[in-house]
Amino acid sequence: MKTGLDTNIHGKKLVKQTVHPAWQAIKLGSLALAVIGLLIAPFSLRNYGLILLCLWSVYTIAVQGLNLTLGYAGQISLAQAAFMGLGAYISTLLVQAGTNFWLAMIIAAVSCTLIGALIGFPALRVRSHYLSFVTLGFNGLIMLLIRNEEWLTNGTFGIRNITRPSIFGLSLDSNINYYYFCMVMLGLVTLAVWFMLRSPWGRAFKCLRDNPARAESLGISVTNYTLLAFALGSGIAAIAGVVYAPLIEFIEPAPFAVTRSLMFLLMVVVGGRGTLVGPFIGAFFVTLFPEWVRFLDDYYLVIFSLMVMLLIRYLPKGIAGLEPIIAQRFIRKEAA
Amino acid sequence: MEIFLQLLISGIATGSIYALAAVGFALLWQTAGAINFAQGEFMMVASFIILGIIHLLGVGVLPAFIIALPIVMFLLGFVFKRVLVDPLLKAGDFSLVIATVGLGIFLREGFRLIAGAFPLPFPKLVPDTVFNIGGALISANEIAILVMSLIVIAALQWFLNRTFIGRCMEATAQNTDVARILGIDVDRMILYTFMLNAVLVTVAGMLITPTYSAKFSNGEIFGQVAFMAAIVGGFNQVRGALIGGFLIGVLDNMMAFYISTQYRTALPLLLLIIVILFKPEGLFGRREERRI
């Protein structure tokens, strides 16, 4: 049984909160079920479903990155799609020029982290919402560059025939192999984010989110840590882009437009900002869920955006925010 | 030189529209602390409402505008504030930003369903005639846009600076707490600001839509221009947002002609980044202390 200690600020009484073991079991069980489900999914899905799941994993990676900026550092970035696009284009162009795929991935991630730091720096020096404006502008700028520099990016025609990489001599050409590659990348990024959040850096992020004034008084430089979170988040978006390009085997400017960035933002909020599972849920509602409600067709985005507005009103912590509420139920049952 | 003059005048005409949207954006931000990411969509919605009235009643643009005004003021002013903004403001401005992003997508996709994905023609204020003024070709529509928006800007300035309610609104925008101490009904003033914003987006929507045709996705461009103008000019002063609008309109036009049409929208974006880097309070704004 997991126990946690809570004291009030006067230290009057230690209130012992116990999480019901049944709830722990349910959580662990559903996690295991989800992992097993994802592992055996290729055997029961056709190509279309497989590609959708890959797309979901790519979006989840990008949303994990945005979640660092938004959920932990409390800043709004509206350029996540642009960084994803940069990652996709940089890696594709490098690979086509003969660079190794993995090296290209590292170059893309590092350069996007640096670009993030570069554009984040002026914005974060000033006021709370300036990052959202600068990044919104930046996304527009990147779209212009990709569209107009045809000698490099082939403009709106896009780049075709992107080859899939191989790993340890194992070709990722087949959809099943690429699917597992996507899942491994998703797992690695999630693990990296998890480790980061447990490190002193991550604790500083959380402190920033919960009480910026206190963080500052404790000697945590709000600006530096926010900048770091944003830059790393941008780098993670680039990784999502690097995985995306060989998945679709074709890149064009459209999927990296401002609209997509806005959707990424909403994915973080719907899933639950500042939680590790939030991005999985958020990306699910944009990529996979629409497939089950095909009959909604064009109405889906209208309903989705309406859902966002209701959610932010009644459940501001997103769907992952339900977890403590349900957990509370289990405690009451135990007491009764 | 003629071409320069021509570009300058049409730039000022477009810029005056941007200025209207930017002032509305800045006023909302200052008065209610609400950053409206759906400002561009508001312009789109207002233009569709005008278009709907034109088709339903068979009237001209201006009468349709006058009929549309109370409808837009109710929907995008009163309802927007009461239903979406009021409950969320208590939860912090972050929630409101997300909600307006959601609202923007909601309106955009909603109007895609209602009006279809194809651009619909939107009538100009005056029929197309081109005047030759000292070699510069200036269309009657540009002059009409300029006259109309200058009238609105003048009326706005008069309202904010010379009337009692206007001054109360201005006071609320400058410093909500002091305004409250002075006995101003702050909540009422915030509501008026939302109504005023609705008026501004209706005028701006009516003036800009003939150039782009009425389309569900128009809001994306309009909204970006509005907030860029507000920030470049200085959002904490009405004056700043106005000048920012004109500046971006003119620069945009000059850029398109003299440098590159493909990169015409790049200049405002660069300007935005430069302003935030070197003069974050905006070119004509008042310096503010940093808040955490």
Interface residues (C-beta under 8 A of the other chain):
Chain A: G74 I76 I119 P122 A123 R125 V126 R127 S128 H129 Y130 S132 F133 V134 L136 G137 F138 G140 L141 L144 R147 N148 P212 A213 E216 V222 V258 T259 L262 M263 L265 L266 V269 D298 Y299 L301 V302 F304 S305 L306 V308 M309 I312 R313 P316
Chain B: I35 L84 P87 L88 A91 D93 F94 S95 V97 I98 A99 V101 G102 L103 G104 I105 F106 E109 G110 R112 L113 E220 Q224 F227 M228 I231 Q262 Y263 T265 A266 P268 L269 L270 L272 I273 I276 L277 P280 E288 R290 R291 I292
